[in-house]
Amino acid sequence: MSLTGGQNGESLFSPDRARVSMFHVLRSSPASASRRLPCACGKGQAPGVCEVPLETFVQAIDELEKRSCKQIAIAGTSKGAEAALPVAARDERVDAVFAMSPTSVVWGNIGPRRDGIAWPERSSWTWKSEPLPFVPTDSSWTTEYANGLVSYRSFFEHCLQRFAKSIPAATIPVEQSRANIVLIAGG
């Protein structure tokens, strides 16, 4: 499953970026299979990443399993990494996760849900129709810049400090995953 997100002027919501694809890791057989599906902004989906059911990704894993895939890997970037890690913690069929620019917690939505409402903030993800606990964002944060670009790192650090009480419930339980996990992040 390959999930992407956007920052620094890139649109998270363009059709080319807001995609989900799943792929079979080529180790157990000469054949491979893949499955692509949008997690947001696709036909019949929300215009933002807001209360997206993690079961969306589990269903894609089901389809790959029906195609006799023996190993499942999920790759996610930014918000996609935020989805990949809780899916792996809940579905033992995930063998590997490659999380680029990951987070240790679930964050609030980016953009509106199907109802068109983006505020008040809601969880980005649900499981069994229940929103996952999340760390809210602080709309009063003063934008900071680094090399002419918005410094989102300071934003997230600020929110983690301001809403520290929400961290335990919002922490992604990666220790519950049986998958091999590779985390890739910058400084």
MARKEKOL-930925 format. One line per field, with one value per atom (N, C-alpha, C, CB): x, y negated, z negated; residue number from 0. Coordinates in Angstrom, 1 decimal. Glycine has a CB too. Layout:
xx = c(X, ...)
yy = c(Y, ...)
zz = c(Z, ...)
mike = c(NUM, ...)
END
This chain:
xx = c(0.9, 0.0, 0.9, -1.0, 0.8, 1.6, 0.7, 2.3, 1.0, 0.1, 1.0, -0.5, 0.5, 1.3, 0.6, 1.6, 1.4, 0.8, 1.6, 0.9, 1.1, 1.8, 2.0, 0.9, 3.1, 3.4, 4.2, 4.3, 4.5, 5.3, 4.8, 6.7, 3.5, 2.9, 2.4, 3.9, 2.8, 2.2, 0.8, 3.2, 0.0, -1.4, -1.6, -2.3, -2.1, -2.4, -3.6, -2.6, -4.4, -5.7, -5.8, -6.7, -4.6, -4.7, -4.8, -3.4, -5.5, -5.6, -4.3, -6.4, -3.2, -1.9, -1.3, -1.0, -1.7, -1.0, -1.9, -0.7, -3.2, -4.0, -4.5, -5.3, -3.5, -3.8, -3.3, -3.1, -3.9, -3.5, -3.2, -4.5, -2.0, -1.8, -1.2, -0.9, -1.5, -0.9, -0.1, -2.0, 0.9, 1.8, 2.3, 2.9, 2.6, 3.1, 4.6, 2.6, 5.3, 6.7, 7.3, 7.3, 8.1, 8.5, 9.6, 9.0, 9.2, 10.2, 9.7, 10.4, 8.4, 7.8, 7.4, 6.7, 7.2, 6.8, 7.2, 5.3, 7.3, 7.7, 6.6, 8.1, 5.4, 4.3, 4.1, 3.0, 3.5, 3.2, 1.8, 4.2, 1.2, -0.1, -0.1, -1.2, -0.9, -1.0, -2.5, -0.1, -2.8, -4.2, -4.1, -5.0, -4.7, -4.7, -6.1, -4.2, -6.2, -7.5, -7.3, -8.3, -8.1, -7.9, -8.4, -8.7, -7.7, -8.1, -8.9, -6.9, -8.7, -9.5, -9.5, -8.9, -10.4, -10.5, -10.8, -9.3, -11.1, -11.4, -12.9, -10.9, -13.4, -14.8, -15.5, -15.0, -16.5, -17.3, -16.6, -17.7, -15.5, -14.8, -14.8, -13.4, -14.4, -14.3, -13.3, -13.9, -13.5, -12.6, -11.3, -13.2, -11.3, -10.1, -9.8, -10.3, -8.7, -8.4, -9.1, -6.8, -10.3, -11.1, -11.9, -12.0, -11.7, -12.4, -12.5, -13.8, -11.3, -11.2, -11.1, -9.9, -12.0, -11.9, -10.7, -13.2, -9.9, -8.8, -9.1, -8.0, -10.4, -10.9, -10.8, -12.3, -10.7, -10.5, -9.2, -10.4, -8.2, -6.9, -6.9, -5.8, -7.6, -7.7, -8.5, -8.5, -9.5, -10.2, -9.2, -11.4, -8.3, -7.4, -6.4, -6.5, -6.1, -5.2, -6.0, -4.8, -7.3, -8.2, -8.1, -9.6, -8.2, -8.2, -6.8, -8.4, -5.7, -4.4, -4.3, -3.3, -4.8, -4.8, -5.5, -5.3, -6.7, -7.4, -6.7, -8.8, -5.7, -4.8, -3.6, -4.4, -3.6, -2.5, -1.2, -2.2, -1.3, -0.1, 0.3, -0.4, 1.6, 2.1, 2.7, 3.1, 3.1, 3.6, 3.0, 5.2, 2.7, 2.1, 3.0, 0.6, 3.3, 4.0, 3.2, 5.4, 3.4, 2.7, 3.8, 1.7, 3.7, 4.6, 3.8, 5.5, 4.2, 3.4, 4.3, 2.4, 3.9, 4.7, 3.8, 5.2, 4.3, 3.6, 2.2, 3.3, 1.1, -0.2, -0.4, -1.3, 0.2, 0.1, 0.9, 0.7, 2.0, 2.7, 1.8, 4.0, 1.1, 0.2, -0.9, -0.4, -1.3, -2.4, -1.7, -3.1, -0.5, 0.1, 0.4, 1.4, 0.9, 1.3, 0.1, 2.0, -1.0, -2.2, -2.8, -3.2, -2.7, -3.2, -2.4, -3.2, -1.1, -0.2, -0.3, 1.3, -0.7, -0.9, -2.2, -0.9, -3.1, -4.4, -4.6, -5.5, -3.7, -3.8, -2.5, -4.2, -2.6, -1.4, -0.9, -1.6, -1.6, -1.2, -0.1, -2.3, 0.0, 1.0, 2.4, 0.8, 3.3, 4.6, 5.7, 5.1, 5.5, 6.4, 5.8, 7.5, 6.3, 5.9, 7.1, 5.1, 7.0, 8.0, 7.3, 8.6, 7.7, 7.0, 8.0, 6.5, 7.7, 8.6, 7.9, 8.8, 8.7, 8.1, 7.0, 7.7, 7.2, 6.1, 5.8, 6.4, 4.8, 4.4, 4.2, 3.2, 4.3, 4.1, 2.6, 5.0, 1.9, 0.5, -0.4, 0.4, -1.7, -2.7, -3.0, -4.0, -3.1, -3.5, -4.9, -2.5, -5.3, -6.7, -6.7, -7.1, -7.9, -8.2, -7.4, -9.7, -7.2, -6.8, -7.9, -5.4, -8.6, -9.7, -11.0, -9.4, -12.1, -13.4, -13.7, -14.4, -14.7, -15.2, -16.3, -15.8, -17.0, -18.0, -19.1, -18.7, -19.3, -20.3, -19.9, -20.7, -18.6, -18.1, -17.6, -19.1, -17.7, -17.3, -15.9, -18.3, -15.0, -13.6, -13.4, -12.6, -14.2, -14.0, -15.4, -13.5, -15.5, -14.4, -13.6, -14.9, -12.3, -11.4, -11.9, -10.0, -11.6, -12.0, -10.8, -13.2, -10.8, -9.7, -9.6, -9.9, -8.4, -8.1, -8.7, -6.7, -8.7, -9.0, -10.0, -7.7, -10.7, -11.6, -11.3, -13.1, -11.7, -11.6, -12.9, -10.4, -13.5, -14.8, -15.8, -14.7, -15.9, -16.8, -16.5, -18.2, -15.4, -15.1, -13.9, -14.8, -13.9, -12.7, -11.6, -13.1, -10.4, -9.2, -8.9, -8.0, -8.5, -8.1, -6.9, -7.6, -6.9, -5.9, -5.4, -6.5, -4.3, -3.7, -4.3, -2.2, -5.0, -5.5, -4.5, -6.6, -4.8, -3.9, -4.3, -3.8, -3.4, -3.7, -3.8, -2.6, -5.0, -5.2, -4.6, -6.7, -4.2, -3.6, -2.0, -3.9, -1.5, 0.0, 0.4, 0.3, 1.5, 2.1, 3.0, 2.8, 2.7, 3.5, 5.0, 3.0, 5.8, 7.3, 7.8, 8.0, 8.9, 9.5, 10.9, 9.4, 11.4, 12.8, 13.1, 13.0, 14.1, 14.5, 13.3, 15.1, 12.4, 11.3, 10.1, 11.8, 10.2, 9.0, 8.5, 9.5, 7.2, 6.6, 7.3, 5.0, 7.6, 8.2, 7.2, 9.3, 6.8, 5.7, 6.2, 5.2, 7.5, 8.1, 7.8, 9.6, 8.0, 7.7, 6.2, 8.2, 5.4, 3.9, 3.6, 3.2, 4.1, 3.7, 4.3, 4.3, 5.5, 6.1, 5.3, 7.6, 4.8, 4.0, 2.7, 3.6, 2.0, 0.8, 1.0, 0.2, 2.1, 2.4, 2.6, 3.6, 3.2, 3.4, 2.1, 4.5, 1.3, 0.1, -1.0, -0.5, -1.0, -2.1, -1.4, -2.8, -0.5, 0.3, -0.6, 1.3, -1.7, -2.6, -3.3, -3.7, -3.3, -4.0, -3.0, -4.5, -1.7, -0.7, -0.9, 0.7, -1.0, -1.1, -2.2, -1.4, -3.4, -4.5, -4.3, -5.8, -3.6, -3.4, -2.1, -3.3, -1.3, -0.1, -0.4, 0.7, 0.3, 0.1, 0.8, 0.6, 0.1, 0.7, 1.5, -0.4, 2.6, 3.4, 3.9, 4.5, 4.1, 4.5, 3.6, 4.8, 2.3, 1.3, 1.4, 0.0, 2.2, 2.4, 3.4, 2.8, 3.2, 4.2, 5.0, 3.5, 4.7, 5.4, 6.8, 4.6, 7.7, 9.0, 8.7, 10.1, 9.2, 8.9, 10.2, 8.1, 10.2, 11.3, 10.8, 12.0, 11.4, 11.0, 12.1, 10.8, 11.7, 12.6, 12.2, 12.6, 13.1, 12.8, 14.0, 12.2, 13.7, 14.8, 15.1, 14.5, 16.0, 16.4, 15.8, 17.8)
yy = c(1.1, 0.0, -1.2, 0.0, -2.1, -3.3, -4.5, -3.3, -5.2, -6.4, -7.6, -6.2, -8.7, -10.0, -11.1, -10.3, -12.1, -13.3, -14.5, -13.3, -15.7, -16.8, -17.9, -17.4, -18.7, -19.8, -20.8, -19.4, -21.9, -23.0, -23.3, -22.5, -23.5, -23.9, -22.8, -24.7, -21.6, -20.5, -20.2, -19.2, -19.9, -19.6, -18.1, -19.9, -17.9, -16.5, -16.0, -16.5, -16.9, -16.5, -16.4, -17.4, -16.4, -16.2, -14.7, -16.8, -14.4, -12.9, -12.2, -12.8, -12.9, -12.2, -11.9, -13.0, -12.7, -12.5, -11.7, -13.8, -11.9, -11.2, -9.9, -12.1, -9.0, -7.6, -6.6, -7.4, -5.5, -4.3, -3.2, -3.9, -2.6, -1.4, -0.4, -1.7, 0.8, 1.9, 2.8, 2.8, 3.4, 4.2, 5.4, 3.4, 6.4, 7.7, 7.6, 8.9, 7.9, 7.9, 9.1, 7.8, 8.9, 10.0, 10.8, 9.5, 11.8, 12.7, 14.1, 12.2, 14.3, 15.7, 16.3, 15.7, 15.5, 16.1, 15.2, 16.3, 15.8, 15.0, 14.0, 15.9, 14.2, 13.3, 12.2, 14.1, 11.1, 10.1, 9.6, 8.9, 8.9, 8.3, 7.0, 9.2, 6.1, 4.8, 4.3, 3.7, 3.4, 2.9, 1.4, 3.7, 0.6, -0.8, -1.3, -1.6, -2.1, -2.7, -4.0, -1.7, -5.0, -6.3, -6.2, -7.4, -6.9, -7.0, -8.2, -6.9, -9.2, -10.5, -11.1, -11.4, -11.9, -12.7, -11.8, -13.4, -10.6, -9.7, -9.7, -8.3, -9.1, -9.1, -8.4, -8.3, -9.1, -8.6, -8.7, -7.2, -9.5, -9.6, -11.0, -9.1, -11.2, -12.5, -13.4, -12.4, -14.7, -15.6, -15.9, -17.0, -15.3, -15.5, -14.2, -16.6, -14.2, -13.0, -13.2, -12.8, -12.7, -13.0, -11.7, -14.2, -11.1, -9.9, -8.8, -10.2, -8.6, -7.6, -6.2, -7.8, -5.3, -4.0, -3.2, -3.1, -2.7, -1.9, -0.6, -1.6, -0.2, 1.0, 0.8, 1.2, -0.4, -0.6, 0.1, -2.1, 0.0, 0.6, 2.1, -0.1, 2.5, 3.9, 4.6, 4.1, 4.0, 4.6, 4.8, 3.7, 3.9, 4.0, 5.2, 2.7, 5.4, 6.5, 7.8, 6.4, 7.8, 9.0, 9.3, 8.7, 8.3, 8.6, 9.2, 7.3, 8.7, 9.2, 10.6, 8.3, 10.9, 12.3, 13.2, 12.3, 12.8, 13.6, 13.9, 12.9, 13.0, 13.2, 14.0, 11.8, 14.6, 15.5, 14.8, 16.6, 13.5, 12.8, 13.4, 11.3, 13.7, 14.3, 13.3, 15.3, 12.1, 11.1, 9.8, 11.0, 9.0, 7.7, 6.6, 7.6, 5.6, 4.5, 3.2, 4.4, 2.3, 1.0, -0.1, 0.8, -1.0, -2.2, -3.4, -2.2, -4.3, -5.5, -6.7, -5.4, -7.8, -9.1, -10.1, -9.7, -10.7, -11.7, -11.2, -12.9, -11.7, -11.2, -9.8, -12.1, -9.3, -7.9, -7.0, -7.7, -7.5, -6.7, -6.7, -7.4, -7.8, -7.8, -6.7, -9.2, -6.4, -5.4, -4.0, -5.6, -3.9, -2.6, -1.9, -2.7, -2.7, -2.1, -1.6, -3.2, -2.3, -1.6, -0.5, -2.6, -0.5, 0.7, 1.9, 0.4, 1.7, 2.8, 3.3, 2.4, 2.4, 2.8, 3.6, 1.5, 3.5, 4.1, 5.3, 3.2, 5.5, 6.6, 7.4, 6.0, 8.6, 9.4, 9.9, 10.6, 9.7, 10.1, 9.2, 10.2, 8.0, 7.0, 7.5, 5.6, 7.7, 8.2, 7.1, 9.1, 6.0, 4.9, 3.6, 5.1, 2.6, 1.2, 0.3, 0.7, -0.5, -1.5, -2.9, -1.4, -3.5, -4.8, -5.9, -4.7, -6.8, -7.9, -9.2, -8.1, -10.0, -11.1, -10.7, -12.2, -9.6, -9.1, -9.9, -7.7, -9.6, -10.2, -9.0, -11.1, -9.4, -8.4, -8.4, -8.5, -9.4, -9.6, -9.8, -10.8, -9.6, -10.0, -11.5, -9.1, -12.2, -13.6, -13.8, -14.4, -15.0, -15.4, -15.5, -16.7, -15.7, -15.7, -16.8, -15.8, -16.5, -17.5, -17.7, -17.1, -18.7, -18.9, -18.3, -18.4, -18.5, -18.1, -16.6, -18.9, -16.2, -14.8, -14.9, -14.2, -13.8, -13.9, -14.9, -12.5, -15.3, -16.3, -17.7, -16.2, -17.8, -19.1, -20.0, -19.9, -19.4, -20.2, -19.8, -20.0, -20.7, -20.4, -20.8, -21.2, -21.6, -22.1, -21.9, -23.5, -21.5, -21.2, -20.0, -21.0, -20.0, -18.9, -17.6, -19.2, -16.6, -15.2, -14.3, -14.8, -13.1, -12.2, -12.0, -10.8, -11.7, -11.4, -10.0, -11.4, -9.1, -7.7, -7.1, -6.8, -6.1, -5.3, -3.9, -5.6, -3.1, -1.7, -1.1, -1.2, -0.2, 0.3, -0.8, 1.2, -1.8, -3.0, -3.9, -2.5, -3.7, -4.6, -5.4, -3.8, -6.7, -7.6, -7.2, -9.1, -7.1, -6.9, -8.1, -6.5, -8.0, -9.2, -9.9, -8.7, -11.2, -12.0, -13.2, -12.5, -13.7, -14.9, -16.1, -14.9, -17.0, -18.1, -19.1, -18.8, -20.0, -21.0, -22.3, -21.2, -23.3, -24.6, -25.6, -24.9, -26.1, -27.1, -28.4, -27.3, -28.7, -29.9, -29.9, -30.3, -28.8, -28.7, -29.8, -27.3, -30.4, -31.4, -30.7, -32.5, -30.9, -30.2, -30.6, -30.6, -29.6, -29.8, -29.3, -29.0, -29.9, -29.6, -29.1, -30.8, -28.3, -27.8, -27.8, -26.4, -28.5, -28.6, -29.0, -27.2, -29.9, -30.4, -29.4, -30.6, -28.3, -27.4, -27.3, -26.0, -27.0, -26.8, -25.6, -26.5, -25.9, -24.8, -24.1, -25.4, -23.0, -22.1, -21.4, -21.1, -21.2, -20.5, -21.3, -20.3, -22.6, -23.4, -23.4, -24.9, -23.3, -23.2, -22.0, -23.3, -20.8, -19.6, -19.5, -18.4, -20.0, -20.1, -20.9, -20.6, -22.1, -22.9, -22.2, -24.2, -21.5, -20.8, -19.7, -20.3, -19.0, -17.9, -18.4, -17.1, -19.6, -20.2, -20.7, -21.3, -21.4, -22.0, -21.0, -22.9, -19.9, -18.9, -17.6, -18.6, -17.7, -16.5, -15.4, -16.9, -15.9, -14.9, -14.0, -15.6, -14.3, -13.5, -12.5, -14.4, -12.6, -11.7, -10.3, -12.2, -9.9, -8.4, -7.7, -8.2, -8.3, -7.7, -7.7, -8.3, -8.7, -8.9, -8.2, -10.4, -7.6, -7.0, -5.7, -6.6, -5.6, -4.4, -3.2, -4.7, -2.1, -1.0, -0.1, -0.2, -0.6, 0.2, 1.5, -0.6, 1.5, 2.7, 3.9, 2.4, 3.6, 4.6, 5.2, 4.1, 4.7, 5.2, 6.3, 4.0, 7.3, 8.3, 8.0, 9.7, 6.8, 6.4, 5.9, 5.4, 6.1, 5.4, 4.0, 6.1, 3.1, 1.6, 0.9, 1.0, 0.1, -0.8, -2.2, -0.4, -3.0, -4.4, -5.3, -4.8, -6.2, -7.1, -8.5, -6.8, -9.3, -10.7, -11.6, -10.8, -12.8, -13.8, -14.5, -14.9, -15.4, -16.0, -17.4, -16.2)
zz = c(0.0, 0.0, 0.0, -1.2, 0.9, 1.0, 0.8, 2.4, -0.2, -0.6, -0.6, -2.0, -0.1, 0.0, -0.7, 1.4, -1.1, -1.7, -1.1, -3.2, -1.4, -0.8, -1.8, 0.3, -1.6, -2.4, -1.6, -3.7, -2.2, -1.5, -0.1, -1.4, 0.0, 1.2, 2.1, 2.0, 1.8, 2.6, 2.2, 2.5, 3.1, 2.8, 2.3, 3.9, 1.2, 0.7, 1.5, -0.8, 2.0, 2.5, 4.0, 2.1, 4.7, 6.2, 6.5, 6.9, 7.6, 7.9, 8.0, 9.2, 8.4, 8.5, 7.1, 9.3, 6.1, 4.8, 3.8, 4.2, 3.9, 2.9, 3.4, 2.5, 3.5, 4.0, 2.9, 5.3, 3.0, 2.2, 3.2, 1.1, 3.1, 3.9, 3.0, 5.1, 3.2, 2.5, 3.4, 1.8, 2.9, 3.7, 3.0, 4.3, 3.7, 3.2, 3.2, 4.1, 2.1, 2.1, 2.8, 0.6, 3.8, 4.7, 4.0, 6.0, 3.2, 2.6, 2.6, 1.1, 2.5, 2.3, 3.6, 1.3, 4.7, 5.9, 7.1, 6.0, 8.3, 9.4, 9.9, 10.6, 9.4, 9.8, 8.8, 10.0, 9.2, 8.3, 8.6, 8.3, 7.6, 7.8, 7.1, 7.3, 7.6, 6.9, 6.9, 7.6, 6.1, 6.0, 5.7, 4.9, 6.5, 6.3, 5.9, 7.5, 4.9, 4.6, 3.9, 3.7, 4.0, 3.4, 1.9, 4.1, 1.0, -0.4, -0.6, -1.3, 0.2, 0.1, 1.5, -0.9, 1.8, 3.0, 4.2, 3.2, 4.0, 5.2, 5.4, 5.0, 6.4, 6.7, 5.6, 8.1, 5.1, 4.0, 2.6, 4.2, 2.5, 1.3, 0.8, 1.4, -0.5, -1.1, -0.3, -2.6, -0.3, 0.3, -0.6, 0.6, -1.8, -2.6, -3.4, -3.6, -4.1, -4.9, -6.3, -5.1, -6.4, -7.6, -7.9, -7.5, -9.0, -9.4, -8.2, -9.8, -7.6, -6.6, -7.3, -5.7, -6.9, -7.6, -7.2, -7.2, -8.3, -8.0, -7.3, -9.3, -7.4, -6.8, -5.2, -7.1, -4.7, -3.3, -2.9, -3.0, -3.7, -3.3, -3.6, -4.1, -4.6, -5.0, -3.8, -6.3, -3.2, -2.1, -0.9, -1.7, -0.7, 0.4, 0.1, 0.6, -1.2, -1.6, -1.3, -3.1, -1.6, -1.3, 0.1, -1.8, 1.0, 2.4, 2.9, 3.2, 2.3, 2.7, 2.2, 2.1, 1.0, 0.5, 1.4, -0.9, 2.0, 2.9, 4.2, 3.3, 4.5, 5.7, 5.3, 6.2, 4.2, 3.7, 3.4, 4.8, 3.0, 2.5, 1.2, 2.4, 1.1, -0.1, -1.1, 0.2, -0.6, -1.5, -1.1, -1.3, -2.1, -1.9, -2.5, -2.5, -1.8, -2.3, -2.1, -1.6, -3.0, -2.9, -3.0, -4.1, -2.0, -2.0, -2.1, -0.8, -3.0, -3.2, -3.5, -4.3, -2.9, -3.2, -3.9, -1.8, -5.0, -5.7, -6.2, -4.8, -5.7, -6.2, -5.8, -5.6, -4.7, -4.3, -5.3, -3.0, -5.9, -6.9, -8.2, -7.2, -8.4, -9.6, -9.5, -9.8, -8.2, -8.0, -8.0, -6.7, -7.4, -7.3, -8.6, -6.5, -9.6, -10.9, -11.7, -11.7, -11.8, -12.5, -11.8, -12.8, -10.5, -9.7, -10.1, -8.2, -10.1, -10.4, -11.8, -10.1, -12.7, -14.1, -14.3, -15.0, -13.3, -13.4, -12.5, -13.1, -11.5, -10.6, -10.5, -9.1, -11.0, -11.1, -9.8, -12.0, -8.7, -7.4, -6.8, -6.5, -7.4, -6.9, -7.3, -7.4, -6.3, -6.6, -6.8, -5.5, -6.1, -6.2, -6.0, -5.1, -6.6, -6.5, -6.2, -7.7, -5.2, -4.9, -5.2, -3.5, -6.3, -6.7, -6.5, -8.1, -5.5, -5.3, -5.9, -3.7, -6.6, -7.4, -8.2, -6.4, -9.1, -9.9, -11.1, -10.3, -11.8, -13.1, -14.1, -12.9, -15.3, -16.4, -16.9, -17.5, -16.5, -16.9, -15.7, -17.9, -16.0, -15.0, -15.2, -15.2, -14.0, -14.0, -13.6, -13.1, -13.7, -13.2, -11.7, -13.8, -11.2, -9.8, -9.1, -9.5, -7.8, -6.8, -5.8, -6.1, -5.8, -4.9, -5.4, -3.6, -4.7, -5.1, -4.9, -4.5, -5.6, -5.4, -4.3, -6.7, -4.0, -3.0, -3.2, -2.9, -4.5, -4.8, -4.5, -6.3, -4.0, -3.6, -4.8, -2.9, -6.0, -7.2, -7.6, -8.3, -7.8, -8.2, -9.7, -7.4, -10.3, -11.6, -12.4, -11.7, -13.6, -14.5, -14.0, -15.9, -14.4, -14.0, -14.4, -14.6, -13.6, -13.8, -13.5, -13.0, -13.9, -13.6, -12.1, -14.3, -11.7, -10.3, -10.0, -10.0, -10.9, -10.7, -11.6, -10.9, -11.2, -12.0, -12.0, -11.6, -13.0, -13.0, -13.6, -13.9, -12.8, -13.2, -13.5, -14.4, -12.6, -12.7, -13.9, -12.8, -14.6, -15.7, -15.4, -17.0, -15.6, -15.3, -16.2, -15.5, -15.6, -16.5, -17.3, -15.6, -18.5, -19.3, -18.5, -20.7, -18.6, -17.9, -18.7, -16.6, -18.3, -18.9, -18.0, -18.9, -18.7, -17.9, -17.5, -18.7, -16.6, -16.2, -16.8, -14.6, -16.9, -17.5, -16.4, -18.5, -16.1, -15.1, -15.4, -14.8, -16.6, -17.0, -16.8, -18.4, -16.3, -16.1, -15.1, -15.6, -15.4, -14.5, -13.5, -15.3, -12.3, -11.2, -11.3, -9.8, -11.3, -11.3, -9.9, -12.5, -9.5, -8.2, -8.4, -7.3, -7.5, -7.4, -5.9, -8.1, -5.5, -4.1, -3.2, -3.6, -3.7, -2.9, -2.8, -1.5, -3.5, -3.5, -4.9, -3.1, -5.0, -6.3, -7.1, -6.2, -8.3, -9.1, -9.9, -10.1, -9.3, -10.0, -11.2, -9.0, -11.2, -12.4, -13.7, -12.3, -13.6, -14.8, -15.1, -14.6, -14.1, -14.3, -15.1, -13.0, -14.6, -15.3, -16.7, -14.5, -16.9, -18.2, -19.2, -18.2, -18.7, -19.4, -19.9, -18.6, -18.9, -19.2, -20.2, -17.9, -20.0, -21.0, -22.4, -20.5, -22.5, -23.8, -24.4, -23.7, -23.5, -24.0, -24.4, -22.9, -23.6, -23.9, -24.3, -22.6, -25.2, -25.7, -26.3, -26.7, -26.9, -27.6, -26.6, -28.4, -25.3, -24.3, -23.7, -23.2, -24.0, -23.4, -23.7, -23.8, -25.0, -25.3, -24.5, -26.7, -24.4, -23.6, -22.1, -24.0, -21.6, -20.2, -19.7, -19.9, -20.6, -20.2, -19.3, -21.4, -18.2, -17.3, -17.9, -15.8, -18.2, -18.9, -17.9, -19.6, -17.4, -16.5, -17.1, -16.0, -18.4, -19.1, -19.0, -20.6, -18.6, -18.3, -16.9, -18.6, -16.1, -14.7, -14.7, -13.8, -13.8, -13.6, -12.4, -13.4, -11.7, -10.5, -10.8, -9.8, -9.9, -9.9, -9.5, -9.0, -10.3, -10.1, -9.9, -11.3, -8.7, -8.4, -8.5, -7.0, -9.4, -9.5, -8.9, -11.0, -8.0, -7.3, -7.6, -5.8, -8.2, -8.5, -8.3, -9.9, -8.1, -8.0, -9.4, -7.0, -9.4, -10.6, -10.8, -10.7)
mike = c(0, 0, 0, 0, 1, 1, 1, 1, 2, 2, 2, 2, 3, 3, 3, 3, 4, 4, 4, 4, 5, 5, 5, 5, 6, 6, 6, 6, 7, 7, 7, 7, 8, 8, 8, 8, 9, 9, 9, 9, 10, 10, 10, 10, 11, 11, 11, 11, 12, 12, 12, 12, 13, 13, 13, 13, 14, 14, 14, 14, 15, 15, 15, 15, 16, 16, 16, 16, 17, 17, 17, 17, 18, 18, 18, 18, 19, 19, 19, 19, 20, 20, 20, 20, 21, 21, 21, 21, 22, 22, 22, 22, 23, 23, 23, 23, 24, 24, 24, 24, 25, 25, 25, 25, 26, 26, 26, 26, 27, 27, 27, 27, 28, 28, 28, 28, 29, 29, 29, 29, 30, 30, 30, 30, 31, 31, 31, 31, 32, 32, 32, 32, 33, 33, 33, 33, 34, 34, 34, 34, 35, 35, 35, 35, 36, 36, 36, 36, 37, 37, 37, 37, 38, 38, 38, 38, 39, 39, 39, 39, 40, 40, 40, 40, 41, 41, 41, 41, 42, 42, 42, 42, 43, 43, 43, 43, 44, 44, 44, 44, 45, 45, 45, 45, 46, 46, 46, 46, 47, 47, 47, 47, 48, 48, 48, 48, 49, 49, 49, 49, 50, 50, 50, 50, 51, 51, 51, 51, 52, 52, 52, 52, 53, 53, 53, 53, 54, 54, 54, 54, 55, 55, 55, 55, 56, 56, 56, 56, 57, 57, 57, 57, 58, 58, 58, 58, 59, 59, 59, 59, 60, 60, 60, 60, 61, 61, 61, 61, 62, 62, 62, 62, 63, 63, 63, 63, 64, 64, 64, 64, 65, 65, 65, 65, 66, 66, 66, 66, 67, 67, 67, 67, 68, 68, 68, 68, 69, 69, 69, 69, 70, 70, 70, 70, 71, 71, 71, 71, 72, 72, 72, 72, 73, 73, 73, 73, 74, 74, 74, 74, 75, 75, 75, 75, 76, 76, 76, 76, 77, 77, 77, 77, 78, 78, 78, 78, 79, 79, 79, 79, 80, 80, 80, 80, 81, 81, 81, 81, 82, 82, 82, 82, 83, 83, 83, 83, 84, 84, 84, 84, 85, 85, 85, 85, 86, 86, 86, 86, 87, 87, 87, 87, 88, 88, 88, 88, 89, 89, 89, 89, 90, 90, 90, 90, 91, 91, 91, 91, 92, 92, 92, 92, 93, 93, 93, 93, 94, 94, 94, 94, 95, 95, 95, 95, 96, 96, 96, 96, 97, 97, 97, 97, 98, 98, 98, 98, 99, 99, 99, 99, 100, 100, 100, 100, 101, 101, 101, 101, 102, 102, 102, 102, 103, 103, 103, 103, 104, 104, 104, 104, 105, 105, 105, 105, 106, 106, 106, 106, 107, 107, 107, 107, 108, 108, 108, 108, 109, 109, 109, 109, 110, 110, 110, 110, 111, 111, 111, 111, 112, 112, 112, 112, 113, 113, 113, 113, 114, 114, 114, 114, 115, 115, 115, 115, 116, 116, 116, 116, 117, 117, 117, 117, 118, 118, 118, 118, 119, 119, 119, 119, 120, 120, 120, 120, 121, 121, 121, 121, 122, 122, 122, 122, 123, 123, 123, 123, 124, 124, 124, 124, 125, 125, 125, 125, 126, 126, 126, 126, 127, 127, 127, 127, 128, 128, 128, 128, 129, 129, 129, 129, 130, 130, 130, 130, 131, 131, 131, 131, 132, 132, 132, 132, 133, 133, 133, 133, 134, 134, 134, 134, 135, 135, 135, 135, 136, 136, 136, 136, 137, 137, 137, 137, 138, 138, 138, 138, 139, 139, 139, 139, 140, 140, 140, 140, 141, 141, 141, 141, 142, 142, 142, 142, 143, 143, 143, 143, 144, 144, 144, 144, 145, 145, 145, 145, 146, 146, 146, 146, 147, 147, 147, 147, 148, 148, 148, 148, 149, 149, 149, 149, 150, 150, 150, 150, 151, 151, 151, 151, 152, 152, 152, 152, 153, 153, 153, 153, 154, 154, 154, 154, 155, 155, 155, 155, 156, 156, 156, 156, 157, 157, 157, 157, 158, 158, 158, 158, 159, 159, 159, 159, 160, 160, 160, 160, 161, 161, 161, 161, 162, 162, 162, 162, 163, 163, 163, 163, 164, 164, 164, 164, 165, 165, 165, 165, 166, 166, 166, 166, 167, 167, 167, 167, 168, 168, 168, 168, 169, 169, 169, 169, 170, 170, 170, 170, 171, 171, 171, 171, 172, 172, 172, 172, 173, 173, 173, 173, 174, 174, 174, 174, 175, 175, 175, 175, 176, 176, 176, 176, 177, 177, 177, 177, 178, 178, 178, 178, 179, 179, 179, 179, 180, 180, 180, 180, 181, 181, 181, 181, 182, 182, 182, 182, 183, 183, 183, 183, 184, 184, 184, 184, 185, 185, 185, 185, 186, 186, 186, 186)
END
